[in-house]
Amino acid sequence: MKNQAKSVINLYSLEKTVSENPYVENAAVFLTISGTLKTIIKQRSIARIINKKDSYYVDKQGVKIPLSHNFSARVMLVSGVKEDEEVKELLPLISFILEDDFLHKEVVGIEKFADGEYQFSVRSGNYKIDFGKLSEIDVKFKKLKAFYNKTFEDKTIEEYKTINLKYHNQVVCAK
């Protein structure tokens, strides 16, 4: 495409081609006043669903994205969900985590158990977070952040095996 006349470049076709990539949420292709071709691309925020049937990525709107044969994204892993309905139930939790800078970096895995409760794997330590059912998501994460602020400060976080957020107004830990 180098050194082509501006009138020859089909911006709509280029934008459409880029937008067809399943990893692209939004794309804009345009020419600057000086004639430079520019592209602005917004990548989808994703999590990887792993189950016995197949494995795929899903974004926070629930759009399924196939795995790439060339690249494996470093994203949150979700296991224990078997049906599309279970993934839809999980979307508010995935969205909450992906939209929060701290949680997005901290939570590396979500596992759903047969009883409908969830457990998180985290980046910062060798412990699990028992989240319980998908209720009061924002309240549970506020409790977790308050707990983290205290335990990171005094370095006691390393002593725990599980952090349980299921109970009202309390965080219960096991060593």
Salt bridges, closest charged atoms under 4 A:
GLU25 OE2 - LYS42 NZ 3.49
ASP59 OD2 - ARG44 NH1 2.72
ASP84 OD1 - LYS64 NZ 3.15
GLU85 OE2 - LYS88 NZ 3.81
GLU86 OE2 - LYS112 NZ 2.99
GLU99 OE2 - LYS60 NZ 3.57
ASP100 OD2 - LYS145 NZ 2.41
GLU117 OE1 - LYS166 NZ 2.92
ASP154 OD2 - LYS150 NZ 3.20
GLU159 OE1 - LYS175 NZ 3.05
